[in-house]
Each structure stands twice: as structure tokens, then as C-alpha cells.
Amino acid sequence: MRTIDLRSDTTTRPVPAMRAAMAAAEVGDDVYREDPTINRLEEMTARITGKDASLFVSSGSMGNLISLYIEGGRGNEVLTHRESHIMLHEVGSPAAIAGVMPVGLDGSRGILDRRTIEAHLHPDDYTVSRATLIELENTKDGACYPIETLREIRACADEHQLKIHMDGARLFNAAVAQQQQISDICRYADSLSFCLSKGLGAPAGSMLCGSRSFIDQALKVRKMLGGGMRQIGILAAAGIYALEHHVERLAEDHAHAQQIAQALSQCSWASIDPELTETNIIFFDTPEVPSEQVVALLEKQGVLCFSTGWHTIRMVTHLDVSQEDTDRVVQVIKDLQVL
Ligand SMILES: Cc1ncc(COP(=O)(O)O)c(C=O)c1O
């Protein structure tokens, strides 16, 4: 029985053509800025995002950290959602390394809005920490920031002299789901990072994008963090391949997720509104049984997923989940003896 891994879109493995592109990549020393393939990827992502420049970083966490370090500033407040990735899953690095004070705000499904941000802002005084940066996650657990909300938050940031960093680990999922150009989303952020290693299917790396002066500073901070690497054109080739071949196909992942969400909505033991599955991440509740119990039953049928709460489960579709796999997941869900 083939195992279908729905734990995360980080589990994808490079496809043979991506491996071939990696093997053939022209390389140089990127600390000397002499790797032609990295340079090509950085030019390409600056163009796609509509920013002046971009920088390859080893991970999404490093991209976020560099931005908080530069744009947040020691002792300053970074306004974010209370369940954001930087708040919960980056080992306290905003405080421990960037020296910023993350402030967790509320927002339905992880999405901030102008009113909540403004309600937090307070007059500057020598006894208080000053807000310098708003950090948004797009998608947030699969939910896309509405463009109108981004526009309002941008207006708020401009009015109060705040910068915006977008953690776009799954930014391309948002763009595909909303049928937007990437640059039409990125225009609302001063800096942004997106992961090559999630839905786009590359083995490693994220891109940090922003103004020329921001990226010049980012290059130094990346080195300070130990993130200067040498012949990484091999990884850049995977990134270029991903951007050229794996963007439009994200719509398939979204369709598979919707199919699974619909199947769950018809089960007595699961509770879900399929309309809330906007991209490739499905969250559902198991109100009458512990989620761990359902995860274990699914695992016995060869379907892997995560419990994210006592009665909540997350499933993620991706490049390595085919239509055939999706049909099997749907059948397993239908046949599962839970109650
Ligand atoms: C929303 C979000 N931001 C950032 C990251 C960090 O990415 P990485 O694992 O490459 O550090 C993740 C990883 O899962 C994520 O989901």
C-alpha cells in the first residue's frame, strides 16, 4: 500500500527534471556573488515580485528573521497575528536574535485588519516600545489575505510610518487561488519572503525580496547569521525549475484539497465548511473523538496527517499527491469507521 503523505507540502521530493537541472547547474562562489545560477534566480524573483532586488536564503525562517532584524529594530514592536509562524514556530528568534518585541494581535482565521492594528497603536513616549513593523502571513494556514484588506493595511502603515513584511511561505498558492499576479500582492509589502521548498517542490531555500538598500543590508545580516553559502547554484537551479514549472499546477493541489474537504463535510465524525479551504491546506474538527484517534486510523489506511489540537486535524495537498491519491484519500475517509 502506497503511503499518501498529507502532513505538509514540505515533504515533496524533487522531480527527475528538477534533479537534472540541478546536476547541470553552472555554479560559482555565492559569498563572492559569483554564482551565475543564484544571480539568475535572484534577478528572476525580483522581476516576478516587482521588487528592486532579492536574495536567496536557506529557509523561510531565515528570511523572516533577517527582515525583522532590519526593519523591526531592537526594542521595537512588530505587530503580527498571535498565531503567526514567527510567533509560534520560529523558536523565539524574533526576540532572541532580532531583538524585537512581537505583539500578537487577534484576527479571524489568522488574518489581521486595519482596525485591529490601529487599536493597538499608541502615542510614542520614552517609556514605551514603538511599533515599527507589521508582519503578515499570506497564506495563513491556507487562508488568503483579501486584496482589499492588504490595501487598507498598507494605507494604515503609511499613515503611521510602519513597514510591512509579508511571510509569503505559500504566497504562490494565494496568487493562484486569487488569480492575481504575484507582484499585485507584493506591492503592499516593503519586504517579503517566499519558500521554494513548500508547494513549489524545491528541496531547499526561500527568497527574500525588497528594495535595493534592504537587500544590501540583508546580505550582511545573512552572513552574520551564518547563511553565506558557496556553490548553491545547484539549489538555485531547483528554484528556477520550480518557478518555471510548478506555479500554475498549484491549482491542482487546491482542487484536490477541495475534493477532500467535500468528502469530509459528508462524514458524521468530521466537521468542516469546505468553503474555508481556499488553497492546499484543509483543517477539520472531530468534535466527538480525539483527533489523535482519527489520525491513527487514517495512518493504518496509509494516509498521513497531523493533529493540530485535541479535536482538530490538518491535511495538506502538494506535488506528490496525485489525482489517484486524492481519490484514494476520499475513499478512505468515506469508509473510515470512527464512531
Ligand atoms: C507560514 C510559514 N512561514 C515560515 C515558515 C518557515 O519556513 P522554513 O521551514 O523554511 O524555515 C513556514 C514553514 O512551515 C511557514 O509555514
The ligand as a MOL file (V3000), in Angstrom:
LIG
                    3D

  0  0  0     0  0            999 V3000
M  V30 BEGIN CTAB
M  V30 COUNTS 16 16 0 0 0
M  V30 BEGIN ATOM
M  V30 1 C 3.8770 30.3660 7.2090 0
M  V30 2 C 5.2780 29.8810 7.3390 0
M  V30 3 N 6.2630 30.7750 7.4570 0
M  V30 4 C 7.5540 30.3950 7.5600 0
M  V30 5 C 7.8950 29.0760 7.5660 0
M  V30 6 C 9.3360 28.7050 7.7550 0
M  V30 7 O 9.8860 28.0650 6.6810 0
M  V30 8 P 11.1810 27.1340 6.8840 0
M  V30 9 O 10.6760 25.8350 7.3680 0
M  V30 10 O 11.7740 27.0800 5.5020 0
M  V30 11 O 12.0600 27.8290 7.8620 0
M  V30 12 C 6.9120 28.0920 7.4500 0
M  V30 13 C 7.2640 26.6520 7.4630 0
M  V30 14 O 6.4550 25.7830 7.5710 0
M  V30 15 C 5.5610 28.5130 7.3430 0
M  V30 16 O 4.5630 27.6250 7.2600 0
M  V30 END ATOM
M  V30 BEGIN BOND
M  V30 1 1 1 2
M  V30 2 1 2 3
M  V30 3 2 2 15
M  V30 4 2 3 4
M  V30 5 1 4 5
M  V30 6 1 5 6
M  V30 7 2 5 12
M  V30 8 1 6 7
M  V30 9 1 7 8
M  V30 10 2 8 9
M  V30 11 1 8 10
M  V30 12 1 8 11
M  V30 13 1 12 13
M  V30 14 1 12 15
M  V30 15 2 13 14
M  V30 16 1 15 16
M  V30 END BOND
M  V30 END CTAB
M  END
